[in-house]
Amino acid sequence: MSILSIGIEQGRREALRQLVAKKLAKGKTPLQIADEIEEELPAVEQLIAEIQQREKD
């Protein structure tokens, strides 16, 4: 995997993380978020776990 593709993937993941955080702040459930952003529920749950971990740090 090239450095460029790694950077693109990291940017995409960060954008998703920010979008999920905004939707959580509005009181949406993980299932609602997954449906709205068209991602699988386990992926959304992983992003939520990452958000919560960052908040602890």
C-alpha positions as CSV (number, residue, x, y, z in Angstrom):
1,M,0.0,0.0,0.0
2,S,1.4,3.4,-1.0
3,I,1.9,6.3,1.4
4,L,-0.8,8.2,-0.6
5,S,-3.4,5.5,-0.3
6,I,-2.6,5.2,3.5
7,G,-3.1,8.9,3.8
8,I,-6.4,8.9,1.9
9,E,-7.7,6.0,4.0
10,Q,-6.7,7.9,7.2
11,G,-8.5,11.0,6.0
12,R,-11.6,9.1,5.1
13,R,-11.7,7.4,8.5
14,E,-11.2,10.8,10.3
15,A,-14.1,12.3,8.3
16,L,-16.3,9.4,9.2
17,R,-15.3,9.7,12.9
18,Q,-16.2,13.4,12.9
19,L,-19.6,12.6,11.2
20,V,-20.4,9.9,13.7
21,A,-19.4,12.2,16.6
22,K,-21.8,14.9,15.4
23,K,-24.7,12.4,15.0
24,L,-24.0,11.0,18.5
25,A,-24.1,14.5,19.9
26,K,-27.6,14.8,18.4
27,G,-28.7,11.7,20.2
28,K,-28.7,9.3,17.3
29,T,-28.3,5.6,18.0
30,P,-25.5,3.5,16.4
31,L,-28.0,1.8,14.3
32,Q,-29.5,5.1,13.0
33,I,-26.0,6.4,12.3
34,A,-25.0,3.3,10.4
35,D,-28.2,3.6,8.3
36,E,-27.7,7.3,7.6
37,I,-24.1,7.1,6.6
38,E,-24.5,3.8,4.8
39,E,-21.9,1.9,6.8
40,E,-22.1,-1.4,8.5
41,L,-23.1,-1.3,12.2
42,P,-19.8,-3.0,13.4
43,A,-17.8,-0.3,11.6
44,V,-19.9,2.5,13.3
45,E,-19.5,0.8,16.7
46,Q,-15.7,0.7,16.2
47,L,-15.7,4.4,15.3
48,I,-17.8,5.2,18.4
49,A,-15.3,3.2,20.5
50,E,-12.4,5.2,19.0
51,I,-14.3,8.5,19.7
52,Q,-14.9,7.5,23.3
53,Q,-11.2,6.5,23.8
54,R,-10.1,9.8,22.4
55,E,-12.4,11.6,24.9
56,K,-10.7,9.7,27.8
57,D,-7.2,10.7,26.7
